[in-house]
């Protein structure tokens, strides 16, 4: 197949996907925090959940589910209310950690979280965010469908690859920051940023888009 129907759409999809995903948000902040803590099983699980979730949502957009989402505003309102409550609660928990900072030592301080808890939290941060449906299913799906019948799937594949690369870099690359986060004040700073991000997004989501 010629490059203009395979490689070029994939590259454009990769660039668009990365541009949309690489932003300070609740999901990225959570992946970063767990990546710094450095438990491999948890990092693998949350990176897989994030990448697979994005792939499913992007594929749904290509298949035309975005039209259904646009015509079901009530569903987005429900997701917005539940998601905002979840973000606000998580933000308050992060704010509490600012007052009681942690370090990477002893390992038990960060080892208390289970793979199941991390996975469920990641799923909630991903699927209870109404913006994820607008960004992936509606926006990315509509852009993908502006390509040709075959090119749209190459474009979508590039966007999915962008998601996988980003979350892998964020989750596994966060270990490079471990020396810095060996100090309690470093965790205090990170949790303060996470608290601000979560609370801001939660409040913004609660009052509307």
N, CA, C and O of each residue as an XYZ file, in Angstrom:
836
protein
N       0.844     -1.193      0.000
C       0.000      0.000      0.000
C       0.882      1.248      0.000
O       1.940      1.240      0.630
N       0.481      2.313     -0.685
C       1.289      3.534     -0.732
C       1.352      4.220      0.624
O       0.467      4.060      1.464
N       2.436      5.001      0.819
C       2.646      5.672      2.100
C       1.521      6.636      2.442
O       1.173      6.792      3.612
N       0.950      7.282      1.436
C      -0.082      8.281      1.713
C      -1.356      7.667      2.270
O      -2.202      8.390      2.796
N      -1.515      6.360      2.170
C      -2.702      5.712      2.726
C      -2.387      4.879      3.959
O      -3.293      4.304      4.562
N      -1.115      4.804      4.343
C      -0.730      4.006      5.515
C       0.104      4.808      6.503
O      -0.381      5.193      7.567
N       1.351      5.056      6.149
C       2.280      5.679      7.092
C       1.891      7.113      7.428
O       1.889      7.487      8.601
N       1.562      7.925      6.425
C       1.250      9.324      6.683
C       0.031      9.501      7.600
O       0.101     10.285      8.546
N      -1.088      8.794      7.349
C      -2.208      8.906      8.287
C      -1.837      8.456      9.699
O      -2.280      9.049     10.682
N      -1.014      7.396      9.792
C      -0.603      6.910     11.112
C       0.229      7.947     11.847
O       0.055      8.147     13.049
N       1.136      8.610     11.131
C       1.974      9.645     11.742
C       1.134     10.822     12.200
O       1.336     11.345     13.296
N       0.189     11.243     11.363
C      -0.696     12.350     11.743
C      -1.563     11.963     12.945
O      -1.803     12.778     13.835
N      -2.021     10.728     12.959
C      -2.810     10.252     14.102
C      -1.979     10.214     15.364
O      -2.465     10.556     16.442
N      -0.718      9.799     15.240
C       0.201      9.768     16.385
C       0.385     11.170     16.951
O       0.309     11.374     18.163
N       0.628     12.132     16.069
C       0.848     13.505     16.513
C      -0.379     14.110     17.170
O      -0.276     14.772     18.202
N      -1.545     13.881     16.568
C      -2.780     14.424     17.128
C      -3.097     13.782     18.475
O      -3.499     14.463     19.418
N      -2.911     12.463     18.555
C      -3.172     11.762     19.812
C      -2.277     12.253     20.935
O      -2.742     12.481     22.052
N      -0.989     12.417     20.642
C      -0.048     12.903     21.659
C      -0.400     14.322     22.089
O      -0.359     14.643     23.276
N      -0.748     15.171     21.120
C      -1.085     16.562     21.444
C      -2.281     16.631     22.374
O      -2.366     17.523     23.218
N      -3.203     15.697     22.226
C      -4.415     15.712     23.042
C      -4.184     15.081     24.414
O      -4.772     15.510     25.407
N      -3.327     14.065     24.463
C      -3.137     13.301     25.695
C      -2.144     13.976     26.640
O      -2.334     13.963     27.856
N      -1.072     14.571     26.075
C      -0.021     15.163     26.907
C      -0.528     16.482     27.479
O      -0.375     17.538     26.865
N      -1.111     16.410     28.622
C      -1.619     17.592     29.321
C      -1.719     17.250     30.798
O      -1.854     16.085     31.172
N      -1.649     18.290     31.637
C      -1.776     18.064     33.068
C      -3.226     17.734     33.371
O      -4.111     18.573     33.197
N      -3.467     16.525     33.819
C      -4.817     16.103     34.126
C      -4.819     15.083     35.241
O      -3.764     14.653     35.707
N      -6.013     14.696     35.668
C      -6.141     13.779     36.790
C      -5.483     12.426     36.507
O      -4.763     11.883     37.345
N      -5.740     11.904     35.332
C      -5.203     10.591     34.964
C      -3.685     10.619     34.905
O      -3.026      9.736     35.453
N      -3.123     11.633     34.241
C      -1.670     11.735     34.128
C      -1.011     11.926     35.488
O       0.041     11.350     35.760
N      -1.632     12.737     36.339
C      -1.075     12.981     37.668
C      -1.036     11.689     38.485
O      -0.076     11.441     39.214
N      -2.070     10.878     38.364
C      -2.129      9.623     39.110
C      -1.087      8.629     38.598
O      -0.404      7.972     39.385
N      -0.973      8.528     37.283
C       0.029      7.627     36.698
C       1.436      8.058     37.118
O       2.278      7.218     37.434
N       1.683      9.360     37.121
C       2.993      9.869     37.523
C       3.304      9.506     38.969
O       4.416      9.075     39.275
N       2.340      9.675     39.851
C       2.581      9.392     41.267
C       2.894      7.924     41.501
O       3.827      7.595     42.234
N       2.129      7.048     40.889
C       2.379      5.619     41.059
C       3.669      5.200     40.359
O       4.361      4.292     40.820
N       3.992      5.860     39.244
C       5.240      5.556     38.557
C       6.451      5.909     39.400
O       7.451      5.192     39.390
N       6.364      7.013     40.129
C       7.468      7.410     41.011
C       7.626      6.412     42.145
O       8.745      6.059     42.516
N       6.497      5.954     42.701
C       6.553      4.968     43.773
C       7.236      3.694     43.296
O       7.920      3.026     44.071
N       7.053      3.358     42.030
C       7.894      2.360     41.394
C       7.561      0.898     41.570
O       8.437      0.059     41.364
N       6.331      0.541     41.944
C       5.974     -0.875     42.007
C       5.629     -1.342     40.598
O       4.633     -0.908     40.018
N       6.454     -2.227     40.053
C       6.378     -2.608     38.643
C       5.020     -3.175     38.267
O       4.464     -2.804     37.233
N       4.471     -4.072     39.092
C       3.179     -4.696     38.763
C       2.084     -3.642     38.638
O       1.236     -3.718     37.749
N       2.111     -2.658     39.538
C       1.092     -1.617     39.502
C       1.272     -0.736     38.272
O       0.299     -0.399     37.597
N       2.515     -0.363     37.981
C       2.779      0.495     36.829
C       2.347     -0.201     35.535
O       1.712      0.416     34.679
N       2.684     -1.466     35.396
C       2.286     -2.224     34.199
C       0.765     -2.231     34.066
O       0.227     -2.037     32.976
N       0.073     -2.458     35.198
C      -1.392     -2.540     35.172
C      -2.024     -1.212     34.765
O      -2.916     -1.181     33.917
N      -1.564     -0.114     35.369
C      -2.212      1.178     35.083
C      -1.865      1.685     33.688
O      -2.699      2.314     33.037
N      -0.648      1.419     33.221
C      -0.289      1.810     31.854
C      -1.150      1.037     30.859
O      -1.638      1.601     29.879
N      -1.332     -0.250     31.114
C      -2.162     -1.072     30.229
C      -3.612     -0.583     30.232
O      -4.239     -0.493     29.177
N      -4.140     -0.269     31.406
C      -5.525      0.207     31.505
C      -5.706      1.508     30.732
O      -6.667      1.656     29.977
N      -4.786      2.448     30.917
C      -4.891      3.743     30.236
C      -4.816      3.584     28.722
O      -5.626      4.154     27.991
N      -3.839      2.806     28.252
C      -3.643      2.642     26.817
C      -4.799      1.877     26.177
O      -5.279      2.254     25.107
N      -5.246      0.804     26.830
C      -6.346      0.006     26.278
C      -7.642      0.815     26.281
O      -8.422      0.752     25.331
N      -7.868      1.577     27.356
C      -9.075      2.408     27.428
C      -9.107      3.407     26.281
O     -10.134      3.574     25.622
N      -7.980      4.072     26.044
C      -7.919      5.029     24.944
C      -8.149      4.344     23.603
O      -8.836      4.878     22.732
N      -7.565      3.152     23.444
C      -7.734      2.419     22.184
C      -9.203      2.081     21.942
O      -9.702      2.214     20.825
N      -9.892      1.642     23.001
C     -11.315      1.301     22.880
C     -12.130      2.542     22.523
O     -13.009      2.488     21.662
N     -11.837      3.658     23.186
C     -12.586      4.891     22.950
C     -12.336      5.443     21.547
O     -13.260      5.907     20.880
N     -11.074      5.388     21.106
C     -10.753      5.875     19.764
C     -11.432      4.999     18.702
O     -11.984      5.505     17.725
N     -11.382      3.676     18.910
C     -12.039      2.763     17.973
C     -13.543      3.021     17.931
O     -14.160      2.968     16.867
N     -14.130      3.303     19.102
C     -15.554      3.608     19.148
C     -15.862      4.872     18.349
O     -16.883      4.955     17.667
N     -14.966      5.854     18.443
C     -15.153      7.078     17.673
C     -15.101      6.832     16.184
O     -15.892      7.398     15.429
N     -14.173      5.989     15.755
C     -14.047      5.661     14.332
C     -15.294      4.933     13.836
O     -15.712      5.102     12.690
N     -15.877      4.127     14.711
C     -17.068      3.362     14.338
C     -18.342      4.212     14.365
O     -19.422      3.740     14.011
N     -18.200      5.476     14.790
C     -19.346      6.376     14.742
C     -20.128      6.500     16.021
O     -21.233      7.042     16.016
N     -19.576      6.003     17.141
C     -20.293      6.090     18.410
C     -20.385      7.541     18.888
O     -21.227      7.876     19.721
N     -19.509      8.396     18.350
C     -19.529      9.800     18.752
C     -20.878     10.455     18.517
O     -21.288     11.331     19.279
N     -21.565     10.038     17.476
C     -22.894     10.593     17.188
C     -23.853     10.253     18.324
O     -24.669     11.082     18.727
N     -23.750      9.030     18.837
C     -24.608      8.605     19.946
C     -24.308      9.421     21.190
O     -25.223      9.841     21.897
N     -23.008      9.651     21.463
C     -22.605     10.430     22.634
C     -23.162     11.846     22.550
O     -23.663     12.383     23.538
N     -23.073     12.444     21.370
C     -23.566     13.812     21.193
C     -25.071     13.902     21.380
O     -25.592     14.949     21.763
N     -25.765     12.810     21.111
C     -27.216     12.811     21.223
C     -27.697     12.309     22.583
O     -28.901     12.168     22.798
N     -26.768     12.036     23.503
C     -27.129     11.546     24.844
C     -26.519     12.436     25.913
O     -25.677     11.988     26.692
N     -26.947     13.717     25.956
C     -26.375     14.644     26.930
C     -26.635     14.248     28.376
O     -25.837     14.568     29.256
N     -27.751     13.552     28.634
C     -28.071     13.147     30.000
C     -26.997     12.205     30.550
O     -26.618     12.297     31.717
N     -26.514     11.298     29.695
C     -25.473     10.360     30.131
C     -24.208     11.107     30.522
O     -23.567     10.767     31.516
N     -23.850     12.113     29.752
C     -22.657     12.897     30.068
C     -22.849     13.698     31.355
O     -21.893     13.902     32.103
N     -24.066     14.151     31.618
C     -24.337     14.890     32.851
C     -24.149     13.986     34.065
O     -23.558     14.394     35.065
N     -24.652     12.760     33.973
C     -24.499     11.801     35.071
C     -23.031     11.491     35.312
O     -22.566     11.478     36.452
N     -22.305     11.239     34.225
C     -20.874     10.965     34.343
C     -20.154     12.165     34.936
O     -19.232     12.010     35.736
N     -20.572     13.354     34.544
C     -19.935     14.579     35.051
C     -20.127     14.720     36.556
O     -19.186     15.074     37.267
N     -21.319     14.452     37.044
C     -21.607     14.594     38.478
C     -20.813     13.575     39.297
O     -20.187     13.919     40.299
N     -20.850     12.315     38.853
C     -20.121     11.267     39.580
C     -18.613     11.510     39.501
O     -17.897     11.372     40.492
N     -18.146     11.872     38.309
C     -16.722     12.112     38.127
C     -16.224     13.294     38.929
O     -15.123     13.241     39.478
N     -17.000     14.358     39.013
C     -16.578     15.535     39.771
C     -16.473     15.207     41.254
O     -15.545     15.652     41.929
N     -17.427     14.427     41.761
C     -17.378     14.025     43.171
C     -16.134     13.184     43.449
O     -15.471     13.357     44.472
N     -15.831     12.283     42.538
C     -14.651     11.428     42.706
C     -13.375     12.265     42.712
O     -12.507     12.054     43.559
N     -13.249     13.204     41.789
C     -12.060     14.042     41.700
C     -11.899     14.922     42.933
O     -10.785     15.099     43.427
N     -12.986     15.467     43.426
C     -12.913     16.324     44.608
C     -12.459     15.522     45.823
O     -11.623     15.984     46.599
N     -13.006     14.332     45.987
C     -12.595     13.482     47.112
C     -11.119     13.121     46.995
O     -10.378     13.190     47.976
N     -10.694     12.735     45.791
C      -9.282     12.382     45.610
C      -8.396     13.603     45.842
O      -7.313     13.479     46.415
N      -8.840     14.770     45.407
C      -8.073     15.991     45.632
C      -7.920     16.301     47.105
O      -6.853     16.734     47.541
N      -8.976     16.083     47.880
C      -8.914     16.305     49.324
C      -7.959     15.319     49.992
O      -7.254     15.673     50.937
N      -7.938     14.084     49.499
C      -6.995     13.098     50.037
C      -5.559     13.502     49.730
O      -4.674     13.339     50.570
N      -5.323     14.028     48.532
C      -3.986     14.503     48.178
C      -3.595     15.692     49.040
O      -2.440     15.817     49.447
N      -4.562     16.571     49.321
C      -4.291     17.720     50.177
C      -3.934     17.266     51.588
O      -3.084     17.868     52.245
N      -4.580     16.215     52.044
C      -4.248     15.687     53.369
C      -2.824     15.136     53.406
O      -2.136     15.238     54.422
N      -2.389     14.551     52.288
C      -1.022     14.036     52.248
C       0.010     15.162     52.270
O       1.156     14.946     52.665
N      -0.390     16.355     51.849
C       0.519     17.500     51.912
C       0.875     17.796     53.370
O       2.009     18.150     53.692
N      -0.120     17.643     54.233
C       0.100     17.880     55.665
C       0.891     16.739     56.287
O       1.665     16.943     57.222
N       0.690     15.546     55.763
C       1.396     14.355     56.279
C       2.182     13.726     55.127
O       1.769     12.698     54.590
N       3.302     14.327     54.745
C       4.071     13.859     53.582
C       4.698     12.497     53.806
O       4.925     12.067     54.937
N       4.972     11.826     52.685
C       5.597     10.506     52.707
C       6.952     10.572     52.017
O       7.271     11.550     51.342
N       7.734      9.535     52.191
C       8.984      9.366     51.439
C       8.930      8.011     50.771
O       7.973      7.260     50.958
N       9.934      7.695     50.005
C       9.989      6.369     49.375
C      10.459      5.302     50.349
O      10.382      4.114     50.038
N      10.932      5.687     51.492
C      11.404      4.759     52.496
C      10.644      4.986     53.797
O      10.475      6.141     54.187
N      10.175      3.945     54.492
C      10.266      2.566     54.055
C       9.296      2.258     52.929
O       8.314      2.971     52.723
N       9.578      1.206     52.216
C       8.775      0.864     51.042
C       7.320      0.589     51.393
O       6.430      0.747     50.557
N       7.081      0.171     52.650
C       5.714     -0.176     53.035
C       4.766      1.015     52.933
O       3.560      0.840     52.760
N       5.314      2.234     53.041
C       4.452      3.403     52.970
C       3.741      3.504     51.630
O       2.587      3.928     51.562
N       4.422      3.117     50.579
C       3.813      3.157     49.254
C       3.392      1.762     48.793
O       2.684      1.617     47.795
N       3.828      0.748     49.520
C       3.478     -0.609     49.121
C       2.108     -1.025     49.606
O       1.646     -2.117     49.274
N       1.433     -0.169     50.398
C       0.152     -0.534     50.966
C      -0.948     -0.585     49.911
O      -1.925     -1.315     50.076
N      -0.805      0.174     48.840
C      -1.816      0.177     47.789
C      -1.715     -1.109     46.974
O      -0.621     -1.529     46.596
N      -2.847     -1.720     46.711
C      -2.862     -2.973     45.961
C      -3.027     -2.702     44.474
O      -3.413     -1.607     44.064
N      -2.727     -3.722     43.673
C      -2.917     -3.611     42.229
C      -4.394     -3.362     41.919
O      -4.727     -2.582     41.027
N      -5.272     -4.034     42.664
C      -6.713     -3.875     42.442
C      -7.156     -2.438     42.711
O      -7.911     -1.858     41.930
N      -6.678     -1.867     43.829
C      -7.051     -0.490     44.167
C      -6.535      0.484     43.115
O      -7.254      1.385     42.683
N      -5.276      0.293     42.705
C      -4.695      1.173     41.687
C      -5.458      1.048     40.372
O      -5.710      2.045     39.697
N      -5.822     -0.177     40.013
C      -6.542     -0.403     38.757
C      -7.933      0.234     38.795
O      -8.346      0.880     37.832
N      -8.651      0.055     39.900
C      -9.992      0.623     40.016
C      -9.949      2.152     40.010
O     -10.808      2.802     39.413
N      -8.939      2.722     40.682
C      -8.806      4.176     40.687
C      -8.505      4.689     39.285
O      -9.058      5.703     38.860
N      -7.630      3.992     38.568
C      -7.297      4.389     37.199
C      -8.513      4.296     36.288
O      -8.739      5.177     35.458
N      -9.292      3.235     36.440
C     -10.511      3.083     35.643
C     -11.490      4.222     35.939
O     -12.124      4.757     35.029
N     -11.608      4.585     37.216
C     -12.512      5.672     37.578
C     -12.045      7.000     37.009
O     -12.844      7.767     36.471
N     -10.736      7.277     37.129
C     -10.202      8.532     36.604
C     -10.344      8.614     35.085
O     -10.439      9.703     34.519
N     -10.357      7.460     34.438
C     -10.461      7.421     32.976
C     -11.909      7.504     32.510
O     -12.255      8.352     31.687
N     -12.749      6.626     33.035
C     -14.099      6.476     32.487
C     -15.139      7.376     33.135
O     -16.249      7.498     32.617
N     -14.806      8.016     34.267
C     -15.749      8.951     34.888
C     -15.450     10.391     34.502
O     -15.991     11.324     35.094
N     -14.600     10.565     33.523
C     -14.280     11.896     33.027
C     -15.035     12.130     31.716
O     -14.700     11.520     30.701
N     -16.038     12.992     31.720
C     -16.812     13.198     30.485
C     -15.969     13.754     29.343
O     -16.291     13.556     28.172
N     -14.887     14.452     29.689
C     -14.044     15.032     28.646
C     -13.351     13.954     27.813
O     -13.020     14.176     26.648
N     -13.133     12.777     28.427
C     -12.451     11.719     27.678
C     -13.322     11.267     26.511
O     -12.808     10.891     25.458
N     -14.641     11.303     26.698
C     -15.546     10.896     25.618
C     -15.568     11.951     24.512
O     -15.611     11.628     23.326
N     -15.538     13.211     24.924
C     -15.535     14.288     23.939
C     -14.209     14.332     23.181
O     -14.184     14.574     21.975
N     -13.099     14.095     23.902
C     -11.784     14.178     23.270
C     -11.501     13.002     22.339
O     -11.016     13.180     21.222
N     -11.814     11.794     22.819
C     -11.454     10.604     22.041
C     -12.550     10.191     21.062
O     -12.320     10.115     19.856
N     -13.754      9.923     21.598
C     -14.811      9.416     20.729
C     -15.289     10.485     19.742
O     -15.407     10.227     18.544
N     -15.560     11.680     20.257
C     -16.125     12.717     19.392
C     -15.050     13.381     18.538
O     -15.143     13.395     17.311
N     -14.010     13.940     19.206
C     -13.004     14.698     18.457
C     -12.105     13.793     17.612
O     -12.057     13.928     16.390
N     -11.396     12.872     18.266
C     -10.489     12.000     17.508
C     -11.262     11.141     16.508
O     -10.795     10.892     15.396
N     -12.443     10.696     16.916
C     -13.247      9.890     16.005
C     -13.655     10.667     14.770
O     -13.630     10.135     13.660
N     -14.033     11.925     14.957
C     -14.448     12.740     13.812
C     -13.271     13.049     12.893
O     -13.411     13.041     11.670
N     -12.105     13.324     13.492
C     -10.921     13.586     12.668
C     -10.528     12.335     11.893
O     -10.186     12.408     10.713
N     -10.579     11.194     12.559
C     -10.236      9.939     11.891
C     -11.160      9.679     10.714
O     -10.721      9.220      9.659
N     -12.435      9.973     10.896
C     -13.405      9.695      9.832
C     -13.355     10.702      8.692
O     -14.056     10.547      7.691
N     -12.528     11.735      8.840
C     -12.288     12.653      7.724
C     -11.259     12.064      6.759
O     -11.069     12.576      5.655
N     -10.604     10.997      7.178
C      -9.664     10.300      6.309
C     -10.447      9.344      5.408
O     -11.672      9.262      5.510
N      -9.777      8.648      4.560
C     -10.441      7.685      3.685
C     -10.875      6.455      4.454
O     -10.521      6.302      5.623
N     -11.633      5.577      3.824
C     -12.129      4.363      4.488
C     -11.021      3.511      5.095
O     -11.174      2.986      6.198
N      -9.912      3.372      4.385
C      -8.781      2.600      4.910
C      -7.871      3.465      5.772
O      -7.362      3.016      6.798
N      -7.672      4.711      5.347
C      -6.754      5.604      6.052
C      -7.205      5.896      7.477
O      -6.368      6.118      8.351
N      -8.516      5.901      7.727
C      -9.000      6.261      9.063
C      -8.506      5.284     10.125
O      -8.257      5.676     11.265
N      -8.363      4.006      9.751
C      -7.897      3.038     10.738
C      -6.397      3.152     10.961
O      -5.910      2.902     12.064
N      -5.666      3.528      9.923
C      -4.242      3.807     10.112
C      -4.069      5.038     11.000
O      -3.196      5.062     11.867
N      -4.889      6.046     10.787
C      -4.865      7.257     11.611
C      -5.189      6.907     13.064
O      -4.500      7.344     13.986
N      -6.230      6.127     13.254
C      -6.625      5.713     14.611
C      -5.525      4.890     15.265
O      -5.255      5.035     16.458
N      -4.889      4.020     14.473
C      -3.786      3.220     15.004
C      -2.643      4.100     15.487
O      -2.026      3.819     16.514
N      -2.363      5.172     14.738
C      -1.327      6.101     15.165
C      -1.697      6.785     16.469
O      -0.847      6.952     17.344
N      -2.965      7.186     16.610
C      -3.426      7.821     17.846
C      -3.348      6.854     19.025
O      -2.975      7.246     20.131
N      -3.698      5.602     18.790
C      -3.601      4.582     19.845
C      -2.147      4.368     20.255
O      -1.843      4.225     21.439
N      -1.253      4.346     19.267
C       0.173      4.192     19.558
C       0.674      5.376     20.382
O       1.485      5.204     21.292
N       0.192      6.573     20.066
C       0.586      7.754     20.825
C       0.202      7.624     22.283
O       0.978      7.986     23.167
N      -0.994      7.109     22.543
C      -1.447      6.896     23.914
C      -0.558      5.896     24.633
O      -0.157      6.124     25.774
N      -0.247      4.789     23.968
C       0.608      3.764     24.567
C       1.996      4.314     24.877
O       2.534      4.066     25.956
N       2.576      5.053     23.945
C       3.920      5.614     24.145
C       3.922      6.612     25.299
O       4.835      6.610     26.124
N       2.903      7.462     25.354
C       2.865      8.486     26.402
C       2.741      7.874     27.787
O       3.508      8.215     28.688
N       1.787      6.978     27.965
C       1.575      6.405     29.295
C       2.734      5.497     29.707
O       3.051      5.399     30.892
N       3.363      4.837     28.744
C       4.548      4.039     29.059
C       5.693      4.937     29.524
O       6.372      4.635     30.506
N       5.897      6.044     28.807
C       6.959      6.982     29.188
C       6.669      7.597     30.550
O       7.571      7.747     31.373
N       5.406      7.954     30.787
C       5.037      8.576     32.051
C       5.158      7.597     33.215
O       5.717      7.929     34.260
N       4.632      6.395     33.026
C       4.642      5.414     34.104
C       6.023      4.861     34.417
O       6.444      4.837     35.574
N       6.728      4.415     33.378
C       8.034      3.794     33.603
C       9.151      4.831     33.722
O      10.136      4.601     34.423
N       9.004      5.958     33.050
C      10.032      6.992     33.124
C      10.033      7.741     34.438
O      11.031      8.362     34.803
N       8.907      7.686     35.162
C       8.818      8.400     36.437
C       9.844      7.898     37.448
O      10.180      8.608     38.395
N      10.341      6.682     37.253
C      11.338      6.138     38.187
C      12.610      6.982     38.229
O      13.332      6.980     39.226
N      12.872      7.689     37.159
C      14.064      8.540     37.130
C      13.988      9.648     38.181
O      15.005     10.236     38.550
N      12.781      9.925     38.655
C      12.597     10.982     39.648
C      12.681     10.468     41.082
O      12.538     11.242     42.028
N      12.911      9.176     41.244
C      12.920      8.595     42.591
C      13.937      9.242     43.533
O      13.600      9.462     44.696
N      15.159      9.559     43.102
C      16.092     10.212     44.049
C      15.545     11.523     44.598
O      15.728     11.838     45.774
N      14.877     12.281     43.744
C      14.320     13.558     44.182
C      13.184     13.347     45.182
O      13.028     14.119     46.127
N      12.390     12.291     44.964
C      11.240     12.043     45.825
C      11.579     11.172     47.028
O      10.680     10.657     47.693
N      12.866     11.003     47.314
C      13.275     10.343     48.548
C      13.090     11.276     49.737
O      13.187     10.843     50.886
N      12.822     12.554     49.473
C      12.639     13.546     50.530
C      11.147     13.828     50.722
O      10.409     13.948     49.744
N      10.699     13.936     51.979
C       9.284     14.192     52.239
C       8.759     15.457     51.570
O       7.630     15.470     51.079
N       9.561     16.523     51.545
C       9.099     17.773     50.951
C       8.796     17.637     49.465
O       7.941     18.349     48.938
N       9.492     16.728     48.786
C       9.241     16.511     47.363
C       7.847     15.934     47.153
O       7.125     16.350     46.247
N       7.470     14.965     48.003
C       6.124     14.404     47.921
C       5.085     15.454     48.271
O       3.995     15.474     47.699
N       5.427     16.330     49.216
C       4.507     17.396     49.589
C       4.209     18.304     48.386
O       3.067     18.705     48.164
N       5.246     18.616     47.629
C       5.072     19.461     46.443
C       4.220     18.750     45.395
O       3.289     19.332     44.840
N       4.552     17.480     45.131
C       3.797     16.718     44.128
C       2.339     16.584     44.533
O       1.445     16.786     43.711
N       2.091     16.244     45.795
C       0.712     16.080     46.247
C      -0.037     17.405     46.251
O      -1.249     17.430     46.038
N       0.671     18.504     46.489
C       0.027     19.819     46.413
C      -0.425     20.098     44.983
O      -1.527     20.598     44.759
N       0.440     19.769     44.013
C       0.080     19.955     42.607
C      -1.092     19.052     42.235
O      -2.031     19.486     41.568
N      -1.032     17.786     42.673
C      -2.106     16.838     42.383
C      -3.420     17.314     43.001
O      -4.475     17.232     42.371
N      -3.350     17.814     44.246
C      -4.556     18.296     44.916
C      -5.175     19.454     44.148
O      -6.390     19.497     43.956
N      -4.341     20.394     43.708
C      -4.841     21.546     42.956
C      -5.481     21.086     41.642
O      -6.568     21.535     41.278
N      -4.786     20.177     40.932
C      -5.299     19.690     39.645
C      -6.627     18.965     39.833
O      -7.594     19.235     39.121
N      -6.669     18.032     40.806
C      -7.885     17.247     41.030
C      -9.050     18.135     41.457
O     -10.152     18.010     40.924
N      -8.810     19.029     42.414
C      -9.879     19.888     42.905
C     -10.361     20.854     41.823
O     -11.561     21.079     41.670
N      -9.411     21.422     41.074
C      -9.787     22.357     40.007
C     -10.628     21.657     38.947
O     -11.652     22.180     38.508
N     -10.184     20.465     38.539
C     -10.941     19.717     37.535
C     -12.295     19.284     38.077
O     -13.303     19.336     37.373
N     -12.307     18.854     39.349
C     -13.557     18.414     39.952
C     -14.573     19.535     40.060
O     -15.746     19.349     39.738
N     -14.121     20.712     40.518
C     -15.019     21.866     40.644
C     -15.486     22.331     39.274
O     -16.661     22.636     39.075
N     -14.540     22.381     38.326
C     -14.908     22.788     36.959
C     -15.906     21.834     36.351
O     -16.834     22.246     35.655
N     -15.710     20.542     36.618
C     -16.626     19.538     36.087
C     -17.997     19.656     36.749
O     -19.027     19.431     36.113
N     -17.995     20.014     38.046
C     -19.258     20.098     38.790
C     -20.124     21.253     38.306
O     -21.350     21.144     38.255
N     -19.472     22.369     37.948
C     -20.244     23.552     37.527
C     -20.536     23.547     36.034
O     -21.324     24.359     35.551
N     -19.902     22.633     35.302
C     -20.156     22.539     33.864
C     -18.871     22.530     33.089
O     -17.799     22.703     33.668
N     -18.951     22.330     31.777
C     -17.799     22.240     30.915
C     -17.172     23.599     30.724
O     -16.173     23.724     30.016
